[in-house]
Amino acid sequence: MILKLISLVAVAMLTTPPHEPAPDLTIGTSLPAADVKMKDVSGTELSLKEAAGKNGLLVIFSCNTCPFVVGTDGSAGWEGRYPELAAYSKRMDVGMVLVNSNEAKRGAGDDMAAMQDRFKSHKYGGRYVLDQNSAVADAFGAKTTPHVFLFNKDMKLAYKGAIDDNVANPSEVKEKWLHNAITNLVANKPIEPATTRNIGCSIKRVAHDH
């Protein structure tokens, strides 16, 4: 299992996007691309600002095709934690949006129809939107699937990085970084750590003409 995870990390590191996103957001930065409308799996158009809850907003860059999200033999993948995160976020009045920015794979498993199927079959919860031309991912400086960004009620970045410390086996998670961050966010307590290392496949961008 460890060897499989090491190979997954190696593949993710070797796959570089054809154009570089903006630098990763720093803690305290205001929500970028707040008003950009994206199509949700429900068929409605939605902006991140509209998806926010009273206590904040959770944005997770995700997809249908990355082994770190969907899993492989011996690895559960992080998407199995989406339903619980969606339910907890809703209970804490924090909006949750999954964003699919894999523009280069729209014809290979990351199109809207595939997103709708996966959202339903895996009972994701929250919202799942399509980011055209990776515009929102670029504004965030999002680099991997998954890549987590949690904003407080003032839409300031409070936590970024990974969901937890064990993609392969949820029963062996020791650090529930995101869950704890949501808890502390709502309780108005410090979030420690506020930044963790995001691990995953590179977001599959399409090269832009300059």
Backbone as a printed PyTorch tensor [residue, N CA C, xyz], in Angstrom:
tensor([[[  0.8260,  -1.1990,   0.0000],
         [  0.0000,   0.0000,   0.0000],
         [  0.8650,   1.2550,   0.0000]],

        [[  1.9300,   1.2340,   0.8150],
         [  2.8240,   2.3830,   0.8890],
         [  3.4990,   2.6150,  -0.4590]],

        [[  3.9210,   1.5160,  -1.1090],
         [  4.5710,   1.6470,  -2.4050],
         [  3.6210,   2.2330,  -3.4360]],

        [[  2.3420,   1.8260,  -3.3550],
         [  1.3530,   2.3550,  -4.2960],
         [  1.1700,   3.8430,  -4.0880]],

        [[  1.1280,   4.2650,  -2.8380],
         [  0.9650,   5.6890,  -2.5540],
         [  2.1770,   6.4860,  -3.0140]],

        [[  3.3740,   5.9050,  -2.8120],
         [  4.5910,   6.5750,  -3.2750],
         [  4.5530,   6.7400,  -4.7950]],

        [[  4.0800,   5.7280,  -5.4970],
         [  4.0080,   5.8210,  -6.9580],
         [  2.9820,   6.8510,  -7.3860]],

        [[  1.8780,   6.9480,  -6.6360],
         [  0.8680,   7.9660,  -6.9400],
         [  1.4470,   9.3620,  -6.7810]],

        [[  2.1960,   9.5580,  -5.7020],
         [  2.8240,  10.8630,  -5.4690],
         [  3.8040,  11.1870,  -6.5850]],

        [[  4.5690,  10.1930,  -7.0110],
         [  5.5450,  10.4060,  -8.0810],
         [  4.8620,  10.8230,  -9.3720]],

        [[  3.7530,  10.1550,  -9.7150],
         [  3.0080,  10.5080, -10.9320],
         [  2.4740,  11.9280, -10.8210]],

        [[  1.9240,  12.2730,  -9.6590],
         [  1.3680,  13.6140,  -9.4640],
         [  2.4400,  14.6790,  -9.6120]],

        [[  3.6350,  14.4010,  -9.0980],
         [  4.7130,  15.3880,  -9.1620],
         [  5.2670,  15.5380, -10.5790]],

        [[  5.2260,  14.4440, -11.3410],
         [  5.7710,  14.4930, -12.6900],
         [  4.8270,  15.1780, -13.6790]],

        [[  3.5420,  15.2410, -13.3290],
         [  2.5550,  15.8200, -14.2310],
         [  2.4260,  17.3050, -13.9740]],

        [[  3.0960,  18.1100, -14.7660],
         [  3.0650,  19.5550, -14.5620],
         [  2.0500,  20.1940, -15.4960]],

        [[  1.3130,  21.1870, -15.0150],
         [  0.3150,  21.8410, -15.8550],
         [  0.9680,  22.6350, -16.9700]],

        [[  0.2810,  22.8030, -18.1000],
         [  0.8720,  23.5200, -19.2340],
         [  0.9840,  25.0210, -19.0100]],

        [[  0.2850,  25.5640, -18.0290],
         [  0.4880,  26.9610, -17.6620],
         [  0.3360,  27.0820, -16.1600]],

        [[  1.0860,  27.9870, -15.5960],
         [  1.1340,  28.0670, -14.1470],
         [ -0.0040,  28.9210, -13.5840]],

        [[ -0.6480,  28.4440, -12.5270],
         [ -1.6680,  29.2560, -11.8640],
         [ -1.0130,  30.3710, -11.0540]],

        [[ -1.8490,  31.2270, -10.4940],
         [ -1.3540,  32.2560,  -9.5920],
         [ -0.7360,  31.5960,  -8.3640]],

        [[  0.0880,  32.3130,  -7.6200],
         [  0.6470,  31.7390,  -6.3940],
         [ -0.4680,  31.3140,  -5.4390]],

        [[ -0.2080,  30.2710,  -4.6670],
         [ -1.1780,  29.7760,  -3.6910],
         [ -1.5770,  30.8930,  -2.7270]],

        [[ -2.8430,  30.9160,  -2.3620],
         [ -3.3400,  31.9540,  -1.4610],
         [ -2.6800,  31.8580,  -0.0880]],

        [[ -2.4760,  32.9870,   0.5490],
         [ -1.9690,  33.0100,   1.9170],
         [ -3.1320,  33.1630,   2.8870]],

        [[ -2.9440,  32.6750,   4.1170],
         [ -3.9770,  32.7680,   5.1380],
         [ -4.3540,  34.2390,   5.3570]],

        [[ -5.6610,  34.4950,   5.4090],
         [ -6.1490,  35.8570,   5.5880],
         [ -6.5480,  36.5400,   4.2910]],

        [[ -6.2340,  35.9070,   3.1400],
         [ -6.5900,  36.4780,   1.8370],
         [ -8.0890,  36.3870,   1.6060]],

        [[ -8.6530,  37.4040,   0.9710],
         [-10.0820,  37.3980,   0.6500],
         [-10.4030,  36.3680,  -0.4320]],

        [[-11.6200,  35.8420,  -0.3990],
         [-12.0900,  34.8630,  -1.3830],
         [-11.9310,  35.4070,  -2.8020]],

        [[-11.1230,  34.7420,  -3.6360],
         [-10.9770,  35.1970,  -5.0260],
         [-12.1110,  34.6570,  -5.8970]],

        [[-12.2830,  35.2650,  -7.0570],
         [-13.2780,  34.7890,  -8.0370],
         [-14.6500,  34.5720,  -7.3970]],

        [[-14.9910,  35.4240,  -6.4510],
         [-16.2060,  35.2320,  -5.6460],
         [-17.4840,  35.2870,  -6.4670]],

        [[-17.4830,  36.0550,  -7.5460],
         [-18.7030,  36.2670,  -8.3190],
         [-18.7540,  35.4930,  -9.6270]],

        [[-17.7450,  34.6800,  -9.8920],
         [-17.7210,  33.9000, -11.1360],
         [-18.8080,  32.8270, -11.0840]],

        [[-19.6780,  32.8220, -12.0870],
         [-20.7580,  31.8330, -12.1380],
         [-20.2350,  30.5210, -12.7290]],

        [[-20.5710,  29.4240, -12.0600],
         [-20.1940,  28.0910, -12.5380],
         [-21.4230,  27.2030, -12.5520]],

        [[-21.4610,  26.2880, -13.4900],
         [-22.6040,  25.3790, -13.5870],
         [-22.4820,  24.2630, -12.5620]],

        [[-23.5370,  24.1010, -11.7660],
         [-23.6040,  23.0590, -10.7480],
         [-24.1920,  21.7880, -11.3750]],

        [[-23.9830,  20.6420, -10.7190],
         [-24.5390,  19.3830, -11.2240],
         [-26.0700,  19.4070, -11.2380]],

        [[-26.6730,  20.3160, -10.4970],
         [-28.1350,  20.4560, -10.5050],
         [-28.6320,  21.1590, -11.7560]],

        [[-27.6960,  21.7620, -12.5100],
         [-28.0610,  22.4930, -13.7130],
         [-28.1560,  23.9910, -13.4970]],

        [[-28.0650,  24.4320, -12.2600],
         [-28.1390,  25.8610, -11.9610],
         [-26.7590,  26.5010, -12.0550]],

        [[-26.7400,  27.8170, -12.2110],
         [-25.5030,  28.5900, -12.2110],
         [-25.2760,  29.1160, -10.7950]],

        [[-24.0500,  29.0170, -10.3290],
         [-23.7560,  29.3250,  -8.9340],
         [-22.3930,  29.9930,  -8.8120]],

        [[-22.3080,  31.0240,  -7.9700],
         [-21.0070,  31.6130,  -7.6410],
         [-20.5850,  31.1380,  -6.2570]],

        [[-19.3040,  31.2460,  -5.9680],
         [-18.8160,  30.8440,  -4.6480],
         [-19.4510,  31.6930,  -3.5460]],

        [[-19.6180,  32.9760,  -3.8180],
         [-20.2240,  33.8660,  -2.8240],
         [-21.6400,  33.4190,  -2.4880]],

        [[-22.3670,  32.9720,  -3.5010],
         [-23.7440,  32.5060,  -3.2880],
         [-23.7900,  31.1820,  -2.5370]],

        [[-22.7180,  30.4120,  -2.6210],
         [-22.6810,  29.1020,  -1.9680],
         [-22.2730,  29.1760,  -0.5030]],

        [[-21.7800,  30.3140,  -0.0750],
         [-21.2810,  30.4490,   1.2960],
         [-22.4000,  30.3080,   2.3160]],

        [[-22.0620,  29.7730,   3.4770],
         [-22.9940,  29.7020,   4.5950],
         [-22.7660,  30.8680,   5.5400]],

        [[-23.5510,  30.9300,   6.5860],
         [-23.4430,  32.0270,   7.5440],
         [-22.0750,  32.0690,   8.2100]],

        [[-21.4770,  30.8750,   8.4130],
         [-20.1960,  30.8010,   9.1270],
         [-18.9840,  30.6320,   8.2290]],

        [[-19.1960,  30.5410,   6.9240],
         [-18.0350,  30.4190,   6.0610],
         [-18.2790,  29.6020,   4.8110]],

        [[-17.1980,  29.2520,   4.1430],
         [-17.2540,  28.5400,   2.8670],
         [-16.0770,  27.5810,   2.7530]],

        [[-16.3690,  26.3450,   2.3660],
         [-15.3520,  25.3270,   2.0980],
         [-15.3040,  25.0740,   0.5990]],

        [[-14.1400,  25.2830,   0.0050],
         [-13.9250,  25.0280,  -1.4210],
         [-12.8950,  23.9120,  -1.5520]],

        [[-13.2860,  22.8440,  -2.2570],
         [-12.3510,  21.7450,  -2.5050],
         [-12.2360,  21.5410,  -4.0130]],

        [[-11.0510,  21.7450,  -4.5550],
         [-10.8160,  21.4420,  -5.9640],
         [-10.7110,  19.9270,  -6.0920]],

        [[-11.5550,  19.3670,  -6.9450],
         [-11.6930,  17.9210,  -7.0300],
         [-11.8850,  17.5190,  -8.4910]],

        [[-12.1420,  16.2260,  -8.7230],
         [-12.3980,  15.7390, -10.0750],
         [-12.9360,  14.3190,  -9.9900]],

        [[-13.1500,  13.7050, -11.1430],
         [-13.6630,  12.3270, -11.2010],
         [-12.5800,  11.3050, -11.5160]],

        [[-11.3540,  11.7600, -11.7790],
         [-10.3760,  10.8770, -12.4130],
         [ -9.0710,  10.6810, -11.6490]],

        [[ -8.7880,  11.4960, -10.6640],
         [ -7.5160,  11.4010,  -9.9420],
         [ -7.5610,  10.2950,  -8.8920]],

        [[ -6.5560,   9.4100,  -8.8430],
         [ -6.5390,   8.3410,  -7.8350],
         [ -6.5720,   8.8510,  -6.3920]],

        [[ -6.0530,  10.0530,  -6.1360],
         [ -6.0900,  10.5940,  -4.7830],
         [ -7.5190,  10.9550,  -4.3760]],

        [[ -8.3680,  11.2050,  -5.3710],
         [ -9.7760,  11.4880,  -5.0990],
         [-10.5890,  10.2010,  -5.0970]],

        [[-10.4970,   9.4400,  -6.1860],
         [-11.3990,   8.3020,  -6.3820],
         [-10.8320,   6.9860,  -5.8530]],

        [[ -9.5330,   6.9470,  -5.5610],
         [ -8.9290,   5.7360,  -5.0190],
         [ -8.4320,   4.7870,  -6.0950]],

        [[ -7.6370,   3.8180,  -5.6530],
         [ -7.1400,   2.7290,  -6.5040],
         [ -7.1550,   1.4800,  -5.6440]],

        [[ -6.6660,   0.3880,  -6.1740],
         [ -6.5360,  -0.8240,  -5.3560],
         [ -5.6320,  -0.5190,  -4.1630]],

        [[ -6.1490,  -0.6990,  -2.9640],
         [ -5.3570,  -0.4580,  -1.7690],
         [ -5.4450,   0.9530,  -1.2430]],

        [[ -6.1230,   1.8410,  -1.9710],
         [ -6.2750,   3.2190,  -1.5160],
         [ -7.7240,   3.6410,  -1.6430]],

        [[ -8.2760,   4.1800,  -0.5650],
         [ -9.6870,   4.5430,  -0.5640],
         [ -9.9610,   5.7850,  -1.3970]],

        [[ -9.0250,   6.7290,  -1.4240],
         [ -9.2900,   8.0150,  -2.0500],
         [-10.0660,   8.9120,  -1.1010]],

        [[ -9.8910,  10.2270,  -1.2520],
         [-10.5000,  11.1660,  -0.3020],
         [-11.9750,  11.4110,  -0.5550]],

        [[-12.5150,  11.0520,  -1.7400],
         [-13.9080,  11.3620,  -2.0180],
         [-14.8650,  10.6290,  -1.0620]],

        [[-14.4080,   9.5340,  -0.4820],
         [-15.2470,   8.8150,   0.4770],
         [-15.5490,   9.6320,   1.7180]],

        [[-14.7770,  10.6920,   1.9360],
         [-15.0020,  11.5670,   3.0770],
         [-15.8610,  12.7810,   2.7350]],

        [[-16.1830,  12.9500,   1.4460],
         [-17.0000,  14.0950,   1.0370],
         [-18.3940,  14.1100,   1.6720]],

        [[-19.1200,  12.9790,   1.6980],
         [-20.4610,  13.0290,   2.2790],
         [-20.4630,  13.4720,   3.7470]],

        [[-19.5290,  12.9490,   4.5310],
         [-19.4360,  13.3290,   5.9390],
         [-19.0550,  14.8010,   6.0860]],

        [[-18.1220,  15.2560,   5.2530],
         [-17.7190,  16.6600,   5.2930],
         [-18.8740,  17.5770,   4.9100]],

        [[-19.6460,  17.1680,   3.9110],
         [-20.7960,  17.9710,   3.4800],
         [-21.8320,  18.0670,   4.5890]],

        [[-22.0980,  16.9370,   5.2430],
         [-23.0820,  16.9290,   6.3260],
         [-22.6010,  17.7780,   7.5010]],

        [[-21.3190,  17.6580,   7.8400],
         [-20.7820,  18.4260,   8.9640],
         [-20.7580,  19.9210,   8.6410]],

        [[-20.3500,  20.2540,   7.4130],
         [-20.3300,  21.6540,   7.0000],
         [-21.7310,  22.2590,   7.0610]],

        [[-22.7080,  21.5070,   6.5930],
         [-24.0920,  21.9890,   6.6200],
         [-24.5540,  22.2230,   8.0560]],

        [[-24.2090,  21.2850,   8.9330],
         [-24.5840,  21.4050,  10.3520],
         [-23.9370,  22.6330,  10.9950]],

        [[-22.7270,  22.9520,  10.5340],
         [-21.9960,  24.0910,  11.0840],
         [-22.2720,  25.3860,  10.3140]],

        [[-23.1800,  25.3240,   9.3690],
         [-23.5510,  26.4820,   8.5320],
         [-22.3650,  27.0370,   7.7530]],

        [[-21.6020,  26.1050,   7.1890],
         [-20.4930,  26.4430,   6.2920],
         [-20.8400,  25.8660,   4.9220]],

        [[-20.8830,  26.6920,   3.8900],
         [-21.1640,  26.1870,   2.5540],
         [-20.0300,  25.3160,   2.0500]],

        [[-20.3540,  24.2940,   1.2560],
         [-19.3140,  23.4240,   0.6970],
         [-19.4810,  23.3080,  -0.8040]],

        [[-18.3980,  23.5760,  -1.5310],
         [-18.4140,  23.4950,  -2.9860],
         [-17.2190,  22.6790,  -3.4690]],

        [[-17.4960,  21.6440,  -4.2430],
         [-16.4590,  20.8970,  -4.9430],
         [-16.3290,  21.5200,  -6.3310]],

        [[-15.0960,  21.8070,  -6.7470],
         [-14.8610,  22.4990,  -8.0170],
         [-14.0240,  21.6090,  -8.9350]],

        [[-14.5630,  21.3050, -10.1130],
         [-13.8330,  20.4950, -11.0880],
         [-13.2230,  21.4230, -12.1350]],

        [[-11.9010,  21.5770, -12.0740],
         [-11.1740,  22.4920, -12.9630],
         [-10.3610,  21.7660, -14.0230]],

        [[-10.5890,  20.4540, -14.1900],
         [ -9.8050,  19.6580, -15.1390],
         [-10.2460,  19.9030, -16.5840]],

        [[ -9.9780,  21.1090, -17.0830],
         [-10.4290,  21.5130, -18.4150],
         [ -9.8880,  20.5930, -19.5050]],

        [[ -8.6830,  20.0960, -19.3230],
         [ -8.0660,  19.2490, -20.3550],
         [ -8.6310,  17.8320, -20.3760]],

        [[ -9.5020,  17.5010, -19.4170],
         [-10.0630,  16.1430, -19.3730],
         [-11.5860,  16.1450, -19.4780]],

        [[-12.1470,  17.2040, -20.0820],
         [-13.6090,  17.2600, -20.2260],
         [-14.1410,  16.1100, -21.0730]],

        [[-13.3290,  15.6190, -21.9840],
         [-13.7590,  14.4960, -22.8100],
         [-13.2550,  13.1600, -22.3070]],

        [[-12.6810,  13.1610, -21.1040],
         [-12.0750,  11.9270, -20.5740],
         [-12.4460,  11.7220, -19.1080]],

        [[-13.7250,  11.9350, -18.8010],
         [-14.2060,  11.6070, -17.4590],
         [-14.5000,  12.7820, -16.5610]],

        [[-14.1860,  13.9980, -16.9980],
         [-14.4360,  15.1660, -16.1560],
         [-15.4180,  16.1570, -16.7910]],

        [[-16.3340,  15.6360, -17.5890],
         [-17.3940,  16.4560, -18.1660],
         [-18.5700,  16.5270, -17.1850]],

        [[-19.5340,  17.3890, -17.4820],
         [-20.6530,  17.6040, -16.5720],
         [-21.4720,  16.3370, -16.3370]],

        [[-21.7280,  15.5560, -17.3840],
         [-22.5170,  14.3330, -17.2160],
         [-21.8330,  13.3620, -16.2490]],

        [[-20.5210,  13.2340, -16.3900],
         [-19.7710,  12.3540, -15.4860],
         [-19.7780,  12.8990, -14.0650]],

        [[-19.7000,  14.2220, -13.9370],
         [-19.7720,  14.8470, -12.6130],
         [-21.1180,  14.5750, -11.9570]],

        [[-22.1860,  14.6960, -12.7210],
         [-23.5320,  14.4450, -12.1920],
         [-23.6690,  12.9970, -11.7180]],

        [[-23.1400,  12.0740, -12.5250],
         [-23.2050,  10.6540, -12.1590],
         [-22.4370,  10.3720, -10.8710]],

        [[-21.2480,  10.9390, -10.7790],
         [-20.4120,  10.6660,  -9.6080],
         [-20.9930,  11.3070,  -8.3480]],

        [[-21.4920,  12.5260,  -8.4690],
         [-22.1080,  13.2280,  -7.3440],
         [-23.2490,  12.3910,  -6.7650]],

        [[-24.0500,  11.8210,  -7.6530],
         [-25.2050,  11.0220,  -7.2200],
         [-24.7870,   9.6590,  -6.6850]],

        [[-23.9440,   8.9520,  -7.4140],
         [-23.5940,   7.5760,  -7.0370],
         [-22.7550,   7.5090,  -5.7690]],

        [[-21.9680,   8.5670,  -5.5000],
         [-21.1190,   8.5800,  -4.3110],
         [-21.6600,   9.4810,  -3.2020]],

        [[-22.9000,   9.9920,  -3.4330],
         [-23.6150,  10.7490,  -2.3990],
         [-22.7580,  11.8690,  -1.8000]],

        [[-22.1530,  12.6700,  -2.7070],
         [-21.2070,  13.6950,  -2.2740],
         [-21.8050,  14.6970,  -1.2790]],

        [[-22.9380,  15.2810,  -1.6110],
         [-23.4700,  16.3750,  -0.7950],
         [-22.7980,  17.6840,  -1.1590]],

        [[-23.3520,  18.7900,  -0.6660],
         [-22.8210,  20.1020,  -1.0150],
         [-23.1010,  20.4090,  -2.4770]],

        [[-22.2130,  21.1510,  -3.1020],
         [-22.3300,  21.5090,  -4.5110],
         [-21.1340,  20.9620,  -5.2660]],

        [[-21.3230,  20.6860,  -6.5540],
         [-20.2320,  20.2330,  -7.4120],
         [-20.3360,  21.0170,  -8.7160]],

        [[-19.3620,  21.8770,  -8.9740],
         [-19.4500,  22.8010, -10.1060],
         [-18.3060,  22.6140, -11.0870]],

        [[-18.5670,  23.0170, -12.3380],
         [-17.5720,  22.9230, -13.4010],
         [-16.9290,  24.2960, -13.6030]],

        [[-15.6240,  24.3320, -13.4810],
         [-14.8320,  25.5570, -13.6050],
         [-14.3110,  25.6600, -15.0290]],

        [[-14.9500,  26.4810, -15.8480],
         [-14.5540,  26.6050, -17.2500],
         [-13.1760,  27.2490, -17.3830]],

        [[-12.3590,  26.5950, -18.2170],
         [-10.9980,  27.0800, -18.5020],
         [-10.1350,  27.2110, -17.2470]],

        [[-10.5120,  26.5060, -16.1850],
         [ -9.7490,  26.5130, -14.9240],
         [ -9.5990,  27.9230, -14.3500]],

        [[-10.5430,  28.8020, -14.6700],
         [-10.4190,  30.2050, -14.2770],
         [-10.4030,  30.3870, -12.7680]],

        [[-11.2690,  29.6640, -12.0690],
         [-11.3280,  29.7990, -10.6100],
         [-10.1050,  29.1560,  -9.9690]],

        [[ -9.7010,  28.0090, -10.4870],
         [ -8.4810,  27.3590,  -9.9800],
         [ -7.2800,  28.2740, -10.1470]],

        [[ -7.2100,  28.9760, -11.2770],
         [ -6.1010,  29.9020, -11.5060],
         [ -6.1300,  31.0440, -10.5000]],

        [[ -7.3190,  31.5560, -10.2140],
         [ -7.4480,  32.6680,  -9.2650],
         [ -7.0320,  32.2510,  -7.8540]],

        [[ -7.2780,  30.9980,  -7.5190],
         [ -6.9110,  30.4680,  -6.2070],
         [ -5.4410,  30.0590,  -6.1400]],

        [[ -4.8510,  29.7900,  -7.3010],
         [ -3.5400,  29.1570,  -7.3010],
         [ -3.6520,  27.6930,  -6.9200]],

        [[ -4.8200,  27.1070,  -7.1420],
         [ -5.0380,  25.6910,  -6.8160],
         [ -4.1880,  24.8220,  -7.7220]],

        [[ -3.5900,  23.8020,  -7.1600],
         [ -2.6310,  23.0080,  -7.9220],
         [ -2.9830,  21.5260,  -8.0230]],

        [[ -3.7180,  21.0070,  -7.0700],
         [ -3.9400,  19.5580,  -7.0320],
         [ -5.4070,  19.2100,  -6.8270]],

        [[ -5.7150,  17.9430,  -7.1100],
         [ -7.0080,  17.3710,  -6.7240],
         [ -6.7180,  16.2260,  -5.7680]],

        [[ -7.1690,  16.4010,  -4.4920],
         [ -7.8870,  17.5730,  -3.9810],
         [ -6.9430,  18.6890,  -3.5170]],

        [[ -7.5000,  19.8960,  -3.3680],
         [ -6.8140,  21.0400,  -2.7560],
         [ -7.8930,  21.8190,  -2.0150]],

        [[ -7.7170,  21.9530,  -0.7180],
         [ -8.7500,  22.4840,   0.1780],
         [ -8.4890,  23.9440,   0.5440]],

        [[ -9.5700,  24.7450,   0.5260],
         [ -9.5160,  26.1410,   0.9660],
         [-10.7560,  26.4230,   1.8180]],

        [[-10.5640,  26.8070,   3.0640],
         [-11.6620,  27.0930,   3.9850],
         [-11.6470,  28.5750,   4.3530]],

        [[-12.7860,  29.2370,   4.1450],
         [-12.9120,  30.6680,   4.4010],
         [-13.8590,  30.9140,   5.5820]],

        [[-13.5700,  31.9490,   6.3590],
         [-14.4210,  32.2770,   7.4980],
         [-15.6400,  33.0920,   7.0670]],

        [[-16.4280,  33.5600,   8.0130],
         [-17.6690,  34.2780,   7.6960],
         [-17.4130,  35.5890,   6.9710]],

        [[-16.2090,  36.1250,   7.0990],
         [-15.8300,  37.3500,   6.3870],
         [-15.1810,  37.0510,   5.0440]],

        [[-15.2220,  35.7770,   4.6480],
         [-14.6370,  35.2980,   3.3890],
         [-13.1340,  35.5540,   3.3200]],

        [[-12.4700,  35.3410,   4.4590],
         [-11.0050,  35.3770,   4.5380],
         [-10.4960,  33.9420,   4.7020]],

        [[ -9.4160,  33.6190,   4.0160],
         [ -8.8810,  32.2570,   4.0720],
         [ -8.3910,  31.9200,   5.4760]],

        [[ -8.9170,  30.8120,   6.0250],
         [ -8.5750,  30.4090,   7.3920],
         [ -7.7800,  29.1010,   7.4430]],

        [[ -7.9510,  28.2580,   6.4130],
         [ -7.2240,  26.9800,   6.3590],
         [ -7.0610,  26.5880,   4.9010]],

        [[ -5.9140,  25.9660,   4.5900],
         [ -5.7060,  25.4430,   3.2400],
         [ -4.8130,  24.2080,   3.3160]],

        [[ -4.9970,  23.3150,   2.3560],
         [ -4.1310,  22.1420,   2.2780],
         [ -4.8750,  20.8550,   2.0240]],

        [[ -4.7160,  19.9060,   2.9560],
         [ -5.2630,  18.5580,   2.8010],
         [ -6.4680,  18.3380,   3.7100]],

        [[ -7.2360,  17.2950,   3.4060],
         [ -8.3960,  16.9290,   4.2200],
         [ -7.9430,  16.2850,   5.5270]],

        [[ -7.0520,  15.3210,   5.4230],
         [ -6.5200,  14.6400,   6.6060],
         [ -5.1920,  14.0020,   6.2360]],

        [[ -4.6640,  13.1600,   7.1180],
         [ -3.3010,  12.6490,   6.9220],
         [ -3.2210,  11.2310,   6.3720]],

        [[ -4.3450,  10.6780,   5.8690],
         [ -4.2790,   9.3120,   5.3520],
         [ -5.2890,   9.1050,   4.2300]],

        [[ -4.8370,   9.2920,   2.9920],
         [ -5.7340,   9.1170,   1.8510],
         [ -6.1380,   7.6600,   1.6770]],

        [[ -5.2450,   6.7330,   1.9660],
         [ -5.4690,   5.3290,   1.6420],
         [ -6.4600,   4.6430,   2.5690]],

        [[ -6.4630,   5.0450,   3.8430],
         [ -7.2710,   4.3110,   4.8190],
         [ -7.8990,   5.2640,   5.8260]],

        [[ -9.1790,   5.5950,   5.6540],
         [ -9.8250,   6.5350,   6.5670],
         [ -9.8510,   6.0780,   8.0210]],

        [[ -9.8050,   4.7770,   8.2380],
         [ -9.8360,   4.2710,   9.6170],
         [ -8.5140,   4.4950,  10.3390]],

        [[ -7.4650,   4.8390,   9.5800],
         [ -6.1530,   5.0740,  10.1860],
         [ -5.7770,   6.5590,  10.2280]],

        [[ -6.7530,   7.4270,   9.9650],
         [ -6.4960,   8.8650,  10.0320],
         [ -6.1920,   9.2710,  11.4650]],

        [[ -5.1070,   9.9850,  11.6480],
         [ -4.7310,  10.4840,  12.9780],
         [ -4.9760,  11.9890,  13.1030]],

        [[ -4.9110,  12.6970,  11.9770],
         [ -5.0700,  14.1520,  11.9900],
         [ -6.2070,  14.5550,  11.0490]],

        [[ -7.3590,  14.9010,  11.6140],
         [ -8.4930,  15.3580,  10.8030],
         [ -8.4000,  16.8730,  10.6440]],

        [[ -7.4160,  17.2980,   9.8490],
         [ -7.1080,  18.7240,   9.7450],
         [ -8.3100,  19.5720,   9.3460]],

        [[ -9.0220,  19.1620,   8.3020],
         [-10.1330,  19.9790,   7.8030],
         [-11.3070,  19.9680,   8.7730]],

        [[-11.6720,  18.8190,   9.2800],
         [-12.7680,  18.7290,  10.2420],
         [-12.4840,  19.6120,  11.4580]],

        [[-11.2700,  19.5310,  11.9590],
         [-10.8940,  20.3400,  13.1230],
         [-10.8880,  21.8310,  12.7810]],

        [[-10.4750,  22.1570,  11.5580],
         [-10.4480,  23.5570,  11.1320],
         [-11.8590,  24.1370,  11.0890]],

        [[-12.8090,  23.3550,  10.5860],
         [-14.2060,  23.8060,  10.5520],
         [-14.7280,  24.0160,  11.9710]],

        [[-14.4340,  23.0660,  12.8540],
         [-14.8720,  23.1630,  14.2470],
         [-14.3430,  24.4390,  14.8970]],

        [[-13.0560,  24.6770,  14.7540],
         [-12.4420,  25.8540,  15.3710],
         [-12.8840,  27.1480,  14.7030]],

        [[-13.1010,  27.0940,  13.4020],
         [-13.5720,  28.2710,  12.6780],
         [-14.8980,  28.7620,  13.2590]],

        [[-15.8310,  27.8460,  13.4150],
         [-17.1620,  28.2070,  13.9040],
         [-17.1150,  28.6230,  15.3680]],

        [[-16.1910,  28.0140,  16.1310],
         [-16.0560,  28.3600,  17.5510],
         [-15.2000,  29.6120,  17.7610]],

        [[-14.7180,  30.1810,  16.6500],
         [-13.8650,  31.3790,  16.7090],
         [-12.5820,  31.1220,  17.4980]],

        [[-12.0280,  29.9250,  17.3000],
         [-10.7740,  29.5380,  17.9450],
         [ -9.6640,  29.4760,  16.8980]],

        [[ -8.4080,  29.5900,  17.3090],
         [ -7.2950,  29.4940,  16.3580],
         [ -7.2740,  28.1400,  15.6560]],

        [[ -6.9160,  28.1460,  14.3900],
         [ -6.8020,  26.9190,  13.6110],
         [ -5.3270,  26.5490,  13.5160]],

        [[ -4.9800,  25.4150,  14.1030],
         [ -3.6000,  24.9420,  14.0940],
         [ -3.5550,  23.4650,  13.6830]],

        [[ -2.8590,  23.1470,  12.5930],
         [ -2.1760,  24.0700,  11.7010],
         [ -3.1570,  24.7370,  10.7440]],

        [[ -2.8480,  25.9400,  10.3150],
         [ -3.6890,  26.6470,   9.3540],
         [ -3.3300,  26.2590,   7.9190]],

        [[ -2.1700,  25.6540,   7.7560],
         [ -1.7190,  25.2110,   6.4340],
         [ -1.1380,  23.8130,   6.5390]],

        [[ -1.5610,  22.9280,   5.6440],
         [ -0.9570,  21.6010,   5.5350],
         [ -0.5810,  21.3790,   4.0690]],

        [[  0.1750,  20.3470,   3.8090],
         [  0.6300,  20.0850,   2.4400],
         [ -0.4820,  19.3930,   1.6530]],

        [[ -0.8840,  20.0270,   0.5570],
         [ -1.8540,  19.3850,  -0.3370],
         [ -1.1450,  18.3570,  -1.2040]],

        [[ -1.7180,  17.1740,  -1.2830],
         [ -1.1510,  16.0870,  -2.0790],
         [ -2.2260,  15.5930,  -3.0320]],

        [[ -1.8600,  15.4100,  -4.2910],
         [ -2.8300,  14.9160,  -5.2620],
         [ -2.2810,  14.9990,  -6.6690]],

        [[ -3.1590,  14.7620,  -7.6470],
         [ -2.7930,  14.9120,  -9.0490],
         [ -2.8350,  16.3870,  -9.4200]],

        [[ -2.0200,  16.7800, -10.3710],
         [ -2.0790,  18.1670, -10.8320],
         [ -3.4180,  18.4260, -11.5230]],

        [[ -3.9550,  19.6370, -11.3470],
         [ -5.1490,  20.0370, -12.0790],
         [ -4.8000,  20.0810, -13.5630]],

        [[ -5.6380,  19.4640, -14.3850],
         [ -5.3410,  19.3330, -15.8120],
         [ -5.8410,  20.5610, -16.5890]],

        [[ -4.9710,  21.5490, -16.6760],
         [ -5.2810,  22.7940, -17.3670],
         [ -5.0050,  22.6710, -18.8660]],

        [[ -5.6180,  23.5640, -19.6390],
         [ -5.3370,  23.6820, -21.0610],
         [ -4.4180,  24.8640, -21.2450]],

        [[ -3.3920,  24.7060, -22.0570],
         [ -2.4280,  25.7920, -22.2610],
         [ -3.1180,  27.0040, -22.8540]],

        [[ -2.7770,  28.1950, -22.3370],
         [ -3.3150,  29.4560, -22.8330],
         [ -2.3410,  30.0600, -23.8350]],

        [[ -2.8950,  30.7350, -24.8230],
         [ -2.0460,  31.4810, -25.7480],
         [ -1.6490,  32.8020, -25.1120]],

        [[ -0.3970,  33.1960, -25.2590],
         [  0.0720,  34.4490, -24.6790],
         [  0.3960,  35.4500, -25.7830]]])
